[in-house]
Amino acid sequence: MDVIMPVIPLLLTFSLALLVVAAGLASSRGDFTYVVSRPALLLKAFEAIMLIPVLTAMLVIAFLPLSPAVKAAILLMAFSPVPPLMPGKALETGGHSAYVYGLMTTGAIFALVFVPILGALAANYYHVHAQFPLAVVARNIAGGVVIPLAIGLALGRWLLKDAAPRLTRGITILAHVLLVVAAVPLLVGVWPQMMMLIGDGAAMAMALVVFAALVGGHVLGGDTIADRSSLAITASLRHPGIALALAGANHADKAVSAAALLFLVIGFLLLIPYLLLLRLLVTTEA
């Protein structure tokens, strides 16, 4: 298992990259620049995706008695946007495709710019020796967003335009399979550590961060439920590949990886009632 664990962040990044390829295939011209070209939307995205999760994480760490590993994992996940499964989940709730895909691009830019900066500031503030290399983040963004997006756009708009819908479905299924393949050994490897975290306040602390991001994204998302849900999902689901890669770069204890995975699981669990509430709201409006 110890031999497999270093490969997991790469497998997670690759599976998420396939989702980006599928997004590129399904997108229309201008979708991925929709948010960054609109300053008002970009500011709201920054508040929801970066500002609210990071500030909430710092407050939780300051006021709740948490272990160092849990504190590190909460900060790493709060620093790491570009959420998993975001395009599919947001589009399933009726999200505007240009806004959904535009938020994905925005999250990638935020990660590239702010993860090294916030990491350095946090290391200095908390007086810990930790590194947040730009190269680590850049590799994840390049391998997980930039390159697959270019591939998806090339396939969908020039090379295999007629087959794009069928190809999108096939790639999406493969990406989900690889996510499961990556998750199983990861869960097996850190399950004991995860279970130890359940009763010491870690789960509640993580839930507070995710809940704040969900509420913040929903409030800031716009006038329609679809756009609100798109930003809420983007803000609340974080990128495990970046967080785990940074943990590995700092030779962190396995407990940090376990806590980061627990954060991801809690994010998905809290998303379930939120999606059910959205369906209720949509049904009521109809």
N, C-alpha and C positions, 0 to 999 in steps of 0.2 A: 504493500500500500504506500509506503514512503517513497518508492520509486515512481509511482503513478501520480502522486499529489502535485509535484511541480508542473506536470503537463496539464492539469485541470484548468488553470487560468487561460492557457492557450486554446484549449478545446472550447471553453466558454466563449472566448473572443471569436473563435472561428464560427461557432454556431450562431452567435449574434450577427456576425458578418454576413452570413447567408440570409438572415432576415433583412439586412440592409440591401443585399442584392435583389431580394424579392420586392422591397420597397422601390428601388430604382426601376425595376421592370414595370411596376404598376403606376408609377408617378407620371405627372404631366409636366410640361415645360414650365419652369418658374416655381414649382412646388418647394424646392429645397432652399430657395432664397426668400420665401414669402415672409418669414418672421424677421430675418436680419435686415431686410430692406425697409422695415417699418419700425421706426424708433420707439413708438408707443408700445407696440407688441413686444419688442425686444426688451424694454425696461420691465414690463410685467413678467416676462419669462425669466429675467434675471432674479427678480424678487422671489418668484415662486420656486424656481429650480435651485438657486444657490443661496440667496439671503435667508429665507425662512428656515430651510433645513439646517443650515450651518449654525444660525443663531439659536435655534431650538436645541440642537445637539450640545452646544456650549452651555446652555442653561441647565439641561438635564445632567450633564457631567458635573456641573458646579454644585447642584443641590441634592443629587441622589448618591448614596454610598455604593459605588460601583467599583469593580476590580479594574486594574490598569488595562487588562486585555479588552474588556468590554468598552472602556472609554476609547481606546485606540480604534476599535472596530466601528463604533458609532461615528467617530470623526471621519474615518476613512470612507465609510459609506455616504456620509453627508457631503463629503467633498467630491463624490464620484457620480456625476450625472450620466447621461446617455443610457436611459433605462432599458432593461431587457423586455422584449415583447411589446414595447410601446406602440409601434405602428399598428399592429394587429388589434391590440386591446382598445386603443383609442378609436380606430375606425369602426370596430364592432359597436361602439356606443353612438355611432352616427357622426363622428368627428369629420370636419371639413378636411379633405385630403391635403390641401396646400398647407393648412395650419398644422396638421399632424406631422407631415414630413418636414415642414419648416422648423418645428420644435426639435426634431431629431438632429438636424444640422446645428441648431442653436446649442443644444446640449453638448455636442461634440466640440464646438468652439469654446464653450464655457469650461469644459474639462481641460482642454489644452492650455487655456490661459490661466485658469484659477486654481487648478489642483496644485501645481508647484508653488504658487504664491501663498495660498492658504495653508499648505503643508509647512512651508518654512515659517510662516507667522505662528502657527500652532506650536511647532517645535520650540520656538523661542519663548512663546508665552507660557507653555507648560514646563519649560526647562528640561526637555528630553532630547536625546541625541537621535534624530531621525532624519532620513533623507527622502526627498520627493523628487527624484530625477525627472526632468522634462523628457528625457529619452524614453523612460518607461511609459509615461502617459502618451507620448507621441507614437510609440510603437502600437499601443492599444488602439489609438484613434485611427492611425493609418491602416492597420490591419483590420480593424473592426468597422470603420466607417468610410474613409476616403477611398481606398482601393475597391472594396466591394460595391460602393455606390457608383464608381466609374464603370465597373464591370456591368452592373445592373442597367445603367443608362445606355451603355454601348449595345448590350443585347436587346433591350426593349425598344430602342429608337432607330437602330440601324441594322444589326446583324440578324436578329430573330424576331422582328416586329410582329409578324402574324402569329407566332407561337408563344408570344409573351404571356397571355393569360394562363395557358396550361403550364408553362414553365414556372410561373410565379407560384402556383399551387404546389408543384413538385418540390421546389426549393424550400418553401415554407414548411412542408411536412418534414423534409430532411433536416432542417434547422431545429425543429422541435424534437426530433429523434436524438440528435446530437446533444441537445440540452439535457435530455434525460440521461444519456450515456455519461455526460459529464457530472450530472448531479448525483447519480447513484454512488460511485466511488467516493465522491466528496462527502456525502452524507454518512457513508459507512466509516470513513476515516475520522470524522469529527463528531459522530453521534454521541459518544460518551461525554465529550466536552460540552456539546450543546445541551444535553440533558442536565448537566450540572449548573448551567446558566439560568434555567427556567425559574428556579425558586429564589434567586438572589436579587431580584429587581431588574435584571437586565432586560427581560422581555417587556416589562412595563415601560422602561426607559426608551427602548427602541420603538414601541408602539406610539409613544408620545411624539417622537420625531416624525414618524410616518404620518400620523394623524394630522399634525400641524402642516405638513407638506400637502396632504390631500385637501385640507380646508383652504389653505392659502392658494393653491392652484385653482380650486373651484371658484373662489371669490374673485380672483384676478383674471380668470379665463375669458371673460367677455359677457355678452348679452345672451347668448344661446347656451342651452344645457350641453350641446355637443362640444362647443369650444371650451366650456368650463371643465367638462370631463377630460378633454384632451390634455389640458394643462395640468389638471390634478393628477392624472395618471403619470404624466411625464415627470412631475415634481416628486412623486412619492416612490416610484420604483427606481432604484439606483443600479449602477453598473458593477456587478461583482468582479468582473475581470480586472478592472482598474484597481479596485480595493485589494484584491488578493495579490495582484502583481506588486503593488506597493508594499504590502505586508512581507512578501518574499524578498523584495529588495532591501528591506530592513532586518531580514533574518528574524522576523517576529515569531513568538511562540505559537504553537498550533492553536492555542486558545483564541488567538486573534482571528484566525481563519474561521474557527467554529462560530465565534460571535458574529462575524460578517455574514456567514451563511444564515444564522438565526435571524439577523436583521432582514435579509432577503425573504425568508419564509414568512416572517411577520408582515412584511410589506404585501405579499400576495394574499395572506389571510385577511388583512384589513381591506384589501381591494374587493373581496367578495361581497360584503354587505354594501359597500359603496356602489358597486355595479348593480346590485339588486335595487337599491334606492333609485338609481338613475332610471332603471326600467319602469319603476313605479311612477316617477315624475313624468317620463315620456308618455306613459299610458294615460296619466291624468290630463296632460296637456292635449293629447289627441281626443 
